[in-house]
Structure formats: structure tokens, C-alpha cells
Amino acid sequence: MPPPNDRRRFIKTVGAAAMAGWALPASGAAAHVASRPKVLRLQPRRIDSALDQMVAAGRVAGASALIWQGGRERYFHATGFADREARRPLDRRTLFQIYSMTKPVTGVALMQLWEQGRFHLDDPIARYLPQFAQMQVDRGAGGLSPASRPVLIRDLLRHTAGLSYGSGETAADLAYKRADPLNPANDLAEAGRRLASLPLLADPGEIWSYSAAVDVQALLVETLAGEPFEAHVRRRVLEPLKMADTGWTQPAAKLDRLATVYVGGQQGGLVRQSDEQTRANNFAPSRRLTMGGAGLVSSIDDYMRFCRMLLAGGTLDGAKILKPSTIRLMASDQLDPAITSRHFLPSKGSVGFGFDFAVRTAPPADPAENRGEVGEFFWDGYASTLFWIDPANDLAAVFLVQRIPFDGTLHHDFRNAVYGEA
């Protein structure tokens, strides 16, 4: 943690900035902040009840939540099972697959290199990864044509590169599925080569589309740092933050701490994912790929250390990871209002997008929207995991379950328990 005066200065600055709308576009959304409530007071019994009900209703096998506020732990609760069939309870030592909550860790590693002057945000990625120099765009019935401008590093960070994740049925999505760039048998270099050979969904900067852009960030880190991505992140981020349980490659001795992943059925109920599939990303020696966009296993206390670093302005317990100004940059809305095509981002609420974080730009519009404060930044994971940083309330929250596919109703209920129903 930074010295008390520095930390208070950062919280005061960020809190005031959230009130003034520093994370907002120039649309005047900050005007809504004036009516926000006083500093939040948690209701632990209400949060306990929400988590317990998730388990009792069979929506998850187990749930865990940790909240840090005002410089100390304010809430923790774990309920249900890490392995329901073995009756192994979920606890603080349980390891979770956090999927896309890996992305902000990758973004932090890349922005460390930016602070070192290794690149400019508006550099074309082809300056460092030449395979991306001649990108083509899927024009639909018009076929392919050259991109209107290069893909910039800024585009990778804010998901405006035009890359795909293969989630749609366009020609670009289908080409992605055929190329299978994120196959675990590929290393990052091969993943990058395959991604660079694929057409873009749109010209860079035209749309927000969730994609493999963060895996290109990882390749960029590996290239600029001159060492394997996994080793670099461990040395520069995880070890300084004392995140000893967090990593892509996990030792066999920790396998008995790994939570089982459960699949939600259309008719309700949970089906256990095969143990082989659950272990494949982290306990399989055949894996070659270290994804930037997914793949980390972490514990709730480990990931909270990452969140506390973000909340404190880039420093934790004397470990300086990023400058406060860099955290503010990453946690500010980077999307031009002209970018109106935003994939699923509107489903996250009244948000824009910074660098590997969603950023709340206006209060919830109605009770159906997730609760949260203007200026918060957050992201989640495929197994329905979630974290957020709320500078206005000097708060960080981590919510960990292992249910696929992603179930946003869990986040809605957890946030209601934290902030109170609208």
C-alpha cells in the first residue's frame, strides 16, 4: 500500500474525479452524479442472504465474495461447494478459473511497458508485429478490401481493432472458427500469425467488438519484453503483488484446491463439466498457449490484491505496479460517441470502455440494470465471475463462482445486495 498521505490523495482525486465525471464522455452524463448517495455502508447479512440463496436455488454450486473498503476488509463470505459431488466446501483457499478477468492483468502488463516508453498508444501494431501490416476487412457481399487505417495499440486495448472471437456468423467470424487461433496447441506467435491472416469485422475504430485483441496484447508484451508472456507477467505483476496462487500454469499439488465448473441447463439445474476439460487450461502439460484474454486461475484473496492495487492508484504494500495517472487513463471511457455498434457492451449497463475495463458513465437507468456508481470500472469472466473498483466509495469487490455459460443475473443480485435495490 502507498504511504497514507499518497493513498488518501489518490482516493480523494479519483473520488472527486468520479463526482466531476472524469471517466465520462463529453455527453454531460456527469450531471447525473449530483444525486448519488452518501458513502456506501455495507449490509453483510443482506449479502450473505443473496449468496446463500444462489446456492439454495441451485443456480451455483458455491459462491464466494470479498469486499475491501476504506483501507480494510469489510466483508467475506463463502457458501456451498467447490466440488458438489465430493462434498468439498468452498473456502478462501479455493482456486477459480477467472477466464476474462485475465484481461485486465494483461492490460496492466502492457501499460507498464507504455510507462517505460516502449511504445505509443497510437502506434500501429504492425510496427512491432509486422504480420498485421496488411489487414483486410470483410465487406459482406462486397468481399474483402484493405482496412481504411492500421490497427493501433489503442484499438487492442479498447476492443476497436475489428478482430473477431468467432461468436457470430459473418465471413470473418467463420474464418476465425476455421483458423482456431487460440487452440491450446498453438503458442502465442502462432496464434498471432493466424489472427493476422484473418479478415476484420470492420475498419479499425469503427465498432466495439469483443475479441482476441487481448491475446494480441499478450503477443505484444512478449515481443517488447523479450521474454515469454507468462514469465513476464509473473515477474512484473503477480510476484510483486504477492499473488502466489495466480497463474496460467498450476502445479499438480494445487489440483485439490481447484473448483469444479458446472454447466447450467436450459431446464435448470447444474451439470458437472468433465474433470479433464476443467483441468485442461492449467494442469495439462501439453498446453502451449498462454492467452492474454483468459486462462488465469486465482484465489479470491489473490485477485483482491490486484483490485486493491487498482483502487490504491497502482501501488500495493510498497510494490509500484503503475502510476495513478495510468490507472485513471485505463479507467476512463475511451470510446468515441460515434462508435454506436457495441456488440454486447450495452448489456453491462450505462457503460463505456477504457483499456481492458468497462467504465460506468451514468447511474443505472432502471431496476433491471446492475447497480453501481459512476466512475466505477470492472470486468467479468465466462464462468460468471466478477470484480469492480468503485472509487467514489473507496471500494473493491470480487465475486467468484464457477457456472457456465455466463449468467449475468448472478451479478445483478450480488450488486443489489451490496448497494441495495433501486
C-alpha positions in Angstrom: 0.0 0.0 0.0 1.3 3.5 -0.8 2.1 5.9 2.1 -1.1 7.0 3.8 -0.9 10.6 2.5 -0.3 9.5 -1.1 -3.1 6.9 -0.9 -5.6 9.5 0.6 -4.5 11.9 -2.1 -5.3 9.3 -4.8 -8.6 8.3 -3.4 -9.6 12.0 -2.9 -8.6 12.7 -6.5 -10.3 9.8 -8.0 -13.4 10.2 -5.9 -13.6 13.9 -6.8 -13.0 13.0 -10.4 -15.8 10.4 -10.4 -18.1 13.1 -9.0 -17.0 15.6 -11.6 -17.3 13.0 -14.4 -13.6 12.3 -15.3 -14.5 8.9 -16.6 -17.3 10.2 -18.7 -17.6 11.2 -22.3 -18.4 14.8 -23.1 -22.1 14.0 -23.2 -22.9 15.6 -19.9 -23.6 12.3 -18.1 -21.7 13.7 -15.1 -24.8 15.8 -14.4 -26.5 12.6 -13.1 -23.8 12.2 -10.4 -25.0 15.0 -8.2 -27.8 12.9 -6.6 -25.6 9.8 -5.8 -25.9 8.5 -2.2 -23.5 9.1 0.6 -20.6 6.8 1.1 -21.9 3.2 1.0 -22.5 1.3 4.2 -22.5 -2.4 3.6 -25.2 -4.7 5.0 -23.4 -8.0 5.5 -26.5 -10.0 6.3 -28.2 -8.9 3.1 -25.1 -10.0 1.1 -24.9 -13.3 3.0 -28.5 -14.0 2.2 -28.0 -13.3 -1.5 -25.1 -15.7 -1.8 -26.8 -18.4 0.2 -29.9 -18.1 -1.9 -27.9 -18.6 -5.1 -26.7 -21.9 -3.8 -30.0 -23.0 -2.2 -31.8 -22.3 -5.5 -29.3 -24.4 -7.5 -28.1 -21.5 -9.6 -24.5 -22.2 -8.5 -22.8 -25.0 -6.5 -20.9 -22.5 -4.4 -20.3 -18.7 -4.2 -17.6 -16.5 -2.6 -17.4 -12.7 -2.2 -14.8 -10.4 -0.8 -15.2 -6.6 -0.3 -12.4 -4.2 0.6 -13.5 -0.7 1.6 -11.8 2.2 3.4 -8.4 0.5 3.7 -9.6 -2.8 5.1 -11.6 -5.9 4.5 -15.2 -5.2 5.2 -16.9 -8.4 4.0 -16.2 -12.0 3.2 -18.5 -15.0 2.8 -18.1 -18.4 1.1 -21.0 -20.8 0.8 -21.8 -24.0 -0.9 -19.3 -26.4 -2.6 -16.1 -26.2 -4.6 -16.9 -29.8 -5.6 -20.5 -30.6 -5.0 -20.2 -34.4 -5.7 -17.2 -34.8 -3.4 -18.9 -32.5 -0.8 -15.8 -30.4 -0.7 -16.8 -26.9 0.7 -15.8 -23.7 -1.0 -13.5 -21.6 1.1 -10.8 -18.9 0.9 -8.2 -21.3 -0.4 -10.4 -22.4 -3.4 -8.9 -21.8 -6.8 -11.2 -20.5 -9.6 -10.8 -20.2 -13.3 -11.4 -16.5 -13.9 -11.5 -16.5 -17.7 -11.8 -12.9 -19.0 -10.8 -11.4 -15.6 -7.4 -12.3 -17.0 -7.7 -9.4 -19.5 -7.1 -6.5 -17.0 -3.9 -8.3 -15.8 -2.6 -8.4 -19.4 -3.6 -4.8 -19.8 -1.6 -3.8 -16.7 1.5 -5.6 -18.0 1.2 -3.8 -21.4 0.7 -0.4 -19.8 3.8 -1.0 -17.7 5.8 -1.1 -20.9 4.0 2.0 -22.1 5.1 3.8 -18.9 8.7 2.7 -19.8 8.3 4.5 -23.2 8.4 1.3 -25.2 5.6 2.3 -27.5 3.0 5.0 -28.2 -0.7 4.2 -27.8 -1.4 5.3 -31.3 1.4 3.3 -32.9 0.3 0.8 -35.5 0.7 -2.7 -34.1 2.4 -3.7 -37.3 5.4 -1.6 -36.1 6.1 -4.3 -33.6 4.2 -7.2 -35.1 4.7 -6.9 -38.9 2.4 -9.8 -39.7 -0.5 -7.3 -39.0 0.6 -4.9 -41.7 -1.9 -5.8 -44.5 -5.2 -6.3 -42.7 -8.3 -6.9 -44.9 -11.9 -6.1 -43.9 -14.9 -8.4 -44.5 -17.2 -6.2 -46.6 -20.1 -8.7 -46.7 -21.3 -9.3 -50.2 -18.6 -7.0 -51.4 -15.9 -9.4 -50.4 -12.6 -8.2 -48.8 -10.8 -4.9 -49.2 -7.9 -3.3 -47.3 -8.6 -1.7 -43.9 -9.1 2.1 -44.0 -6.2 2.6 -41.5 -3.8 0.4 -39.5 -4.9 -1.3 -36.3 -3.4 0.8 -33.4 -2.3 -0.4 -30.0 -5.1 1.8 -28.6 -7.6 -0.3 -30.6 -6.4 -3.5 -29.0 -6.8 -2.0 -25.5 -10.4 -0.8 -26.1 -11.7 -3.6 -28.4 -12.0 -1.4 -31.5 -9.4 -3.3 -33.6 -12.2 -5.1 -35.7 -10.9 -8.5 -34.7 -13.2 -11.4 -34.0 -13.8 -14.0 -31.3 -15.8 -16.2 -33.7 -19.0 -15.5 -31.9 -21.1 -14.5 -34.9 -21.9 -15.9 -38.4 -20.2 -13.3 -40.6 -17.5 -14.4 -43.1 -14.9 -13.0 -40.6 -16.3 -15.0 -37.7 -16.4 -18.2 -39.7 -12.9 -17.7 -40.9 -11.9 -17.3 -37.2 -13.5 -20.5 -36.3 -11.7 -22.4 -39.1 -8.3 -20.9 -38.2 -8.7 -21.8 -34.5 -6.0 -19.3 -33.4 -6.5 -19.9 -29.7 -6.1 -23.6 -29.8 -4.1 -24.6 -26.8 -1.6 -26.4 -29.1 -0.6 -23.0 -30.6 1.9 -20.8 -28.9 1.4 -17.0 -28.9 3.4 -16.5 -32.0 1.3 -19.0 -34.0 -1.9 -17.5 -32.5 -0.8 -14.1 -33.7 0.1 -15.4 -37.2 -3.3 -16.9 -37.6 -5.1 -13.9 -36.3 -3.2 -11.6 -38.7 -4.3 -13.8 -41.6 -8.0 -13.3 -40.9 -10.3 -10.6 -42.2 -11.5 -7.9 -39.7 -15.2 -7.5 -38.9 -15.0 -3.7 -39.6 -12.4 -1.0 -40.2 -10.3 -0.3 -37.1 -12.0 2.3 -34.8 -15.5 1.8 -36.3 -17.1 -0.7 -33.9 -16.6 -2.1 -30.4 -16.3 -5.8 -30.8 -15.2 -8.2 -28.0 -12.4 -10.2 -29.5 -9.0 -11.9 -29.4 -7.4 -8.4 -29.2 -6.1 -9.0 -25.7 -4.3 -12.1 -27.0 -2.5 -9.8 -29.4 -1.8 -7.6 -26.4 -0.1 -10.6 -24.9 2.0 -11.2 -28.0 2.9 -7.5 -28.0 4.1 -7.8 -24.3 6.1 -10.9 -25.2 7.7 -9.2 -28.2 8.5 -5.9 -26.4 9.7 -7.5 -23.2 11.9 -10.1 -25.0 10.7 -12.9 -22.7 7.7 -15.3 -22.6 4.5 -13.6 -21.8 3.7 -15.9 -18.8 7.1 -15.4 -17.3 7.0 -11.6 -17.8 3.6 -11.2 -16.1 4.6 -13.4 -13.2 7.8 -11.4 -12.7 6.4 -7.9 -13.2 2.8 -8.2 -11.9 2.0 -11.3 -9.9 5.1 -11.7 -7.8 5.4 -8.0 -6.8 1.7 -8.2 -5.7 2.3 -11.5 -3.8 -0.3 -13.2 -5.9 1.2 -16.6 -5.2 -1.8 -18.7 -6.2 -2.4 -16.9 -9.5 -1.1 -18.2 -12.8 -1.7 -19.9 -16.1 0.4 -23.0 -15.3 -0.5 -24.6 -12.0 1.4 -27.2 -10.0 -0.2 -30.6 -9.5 -0.1 -30.0 -5.7 -2.8 -27.4 -6.1 -5.3 -29.5 -8.1 -7.2 -30.5 -5.0 -8.0 -26.7 -4.4 -9.5 -26.2 -7.9 -13.2 -25.6 -8.0 -15.3 -27.7 -10.3 -17.0 -25.9 -13.2 -20.7 -26.5 -13.6 -22.9 -26.0 -16.7 -26.3 -24.6 -16.3 -29.0 -26.5 -18.2 -31.9 -24.9 -20.1 -34.3 -26.6 -17.8 -32.5 -25.5 -14.7 -30.0 -27.5 -12.6 -26.3 -27.8 -12.9 -24.3 -30.4 -14.8 -20.7 -31.1 -13.8 -18.1 -30.3 -16.5 -15.8 -33.2 -17.1 -12.7 -33.1 -14.9 -10.5 -33.4 -18.0 -12.0 -30.3 -19.5 -11.9 -28.3 -16.2 -8.2 -29.1 -15.8 -7.1 -28.6 -19.4 -6.2 -24.9 -19.3 -3.9 -25.0 -16.2 -2.9 -28.6 -15.3 -2.2 -30.1 -18.7 1.4 -30.3 -19.7 0.5 -30.3 -23.4 -0.8 -26.8 -23.4 1.5 -24.4 -25.3 -0.7 -21.3 -25.4 -0.7 -18.6 -22.7 -3.7 -16.4 -23.6 -3.8 -12.8 -22.8 -7.6 -12.8 -22.7 -8.2 -15.8 -20.4 -6.6 -18.7 -18.7 -5.6 -17.5 -15.3 -6.5 -19.4 -12.2 -6.7 -17.3 -9.0 -8.0 -17.3 -5.4 -10.3 -14.7 -4.0 -7.6 -13.2 -1.8 -5.1 -13.1 -4.7 -7.4 -11.3 -7.1 -8.4 -8.9 -4.4 -4.7 -7.9 -4.1 -4.8 -7.0 -7.8 -8.0 -5.0 -7.2 -6.5 -3.2 -4.2 -3.6 -2.2 -6.3 -6.0 -0.6 -8.8 -8.1 1.0 -6.1 -5.0 2.5 -4.5 -3.7 4.0 -7.7 -1.2 1.4 -8.9 0.7 0.6 -5.7 0.2 -2.0 -3.0 2.3 -2.7 0.1 5.2 -0.8 -1.5 5.0 -2.6 -4.8 4.7 0.1 -7.5 2.9 -1.5 -10.5 1.6 1.5 -12.4 1.3 5.3 -11.9 -2.0 6.8 -10.6 -2.3 8.7 -13.9 -2.1 5.4 -15.9 -4.8 3.8 -13.8 -7.0 6.9 -14.4 -6.3 6.6 -18.2 -7.2 2.9 -18.2 -10.4 3.5 -16.2 -11.7 6.4 -18.4 -14.1 5.9 -21.2 -12.1 5.7 -24.4 -15.0 5.1 -26.9 -15.9 7.9 -29.2 -19.7 8.6 -29.2 -19.6 7.9 -33.0 -18.9 4.2 -32.1 -22.5 3.2 -31.9 -22.1 -0.5 -32.8 -21.0 -2.0 -29.4 -21.7 -5.8 -29.6 -23.0 -6.9 -26.1 -21.5 -3.9 -24.2 -24.8 -2.2 -23.6 -26.0 -5.3 -21.7 -23.4 -4.3 -19.0 -25.4 -1.2 -18.2 -24.8 2.5 -18.7 -21.1 2.0 -19.6 -18.3 2.9 -21.9 -15.0 1.1 -22.2 -11.5 2.1 -21.2 -8.4 -0.1 -21.5 -9.4 -3.6 -20.7 -12.2 -2.4 -18.3 -15.8 -1.4 -18.7 -16.4 2.0 -17.2 -19.7 3.2 -15.8 -20.7 6.6 -17.3 -24.2 7.1 -15.8 -26.3 5.9 -12.9 -28.5 2.8 -13.6 -31.4 3.7 -15.7 -33.9 1.4 -14.1 -34.0 -1.5 -11.5 -33.2 -4.1 -14.3 -29.8 -2.6 -14.7 -26.9 -3.6 -12.5 -26.3 -1.3 -9.5 -23.1 0.7 -9.4 -21.6 4.2 -9.1 -20.5 6.5 -11.9 -16.7 6.2 -12.3 -16.5 2.5 -11.4 -14.6 0.2 -13.6 -15.0 -3.6 -13.9 -15.0 -6.7 -15.9 -16.2 -10.3 -15.5 -15.5 -13.9 -16.7 -17.2 -16.6 -18.7 -17.7 -18.7 -15.5 -19.8 -15.8 -14.1 -17.0 -14.3 -12.1 -16.9 -10.5 -11.5 -14.9 -7.7 -10.0 -15.3 -4.0 -9.8 -13.5 -0.9 -8.4 -15.7 1.8 -7.0 -13.5 4.9 -6.4 -16.4 7.0 -5.1 -16.9 4.6 -2.2 -13.3 3.6 -1.9 -14.4 0.0 -2.5 -13.3 -3.1 -4.4 -15.4 -6.2 -4.8 -14.6 -9.7 -6.0 -17.4 -12.3 -6.7 -16.3 -15.8 -7.6 -18.5 -18.7 -8.8 -17.9 -21.4 -11.4 -21.0 -21.5 -13.6 -21.1 -21.6 -17.4 -22.3 -20.2 -19.6 -22.1 -16.7 -18.3 -25.1 -15.8 -16.0 -25.4 -12.0 -15.5 -28.4 -12.4 -13.2 -26.0 -13.5 -10.5 -24.1 -10.2 -10.8 -27.4 -8.3 -10.7 -28.4 -9.9 -7.5 -25.0 -9.6 -5.9 -24.8 -5.9 -6.7 -28.3 -5.3 -5.4 -27.1 -6.9 -2.1 -24.1 -4.7 -2.0 -25.7 -1.4 -2.9 -29.4 -2.0 -2.0 -32.2 -2.5 -4.5 -33.1 0.6 -6.6 
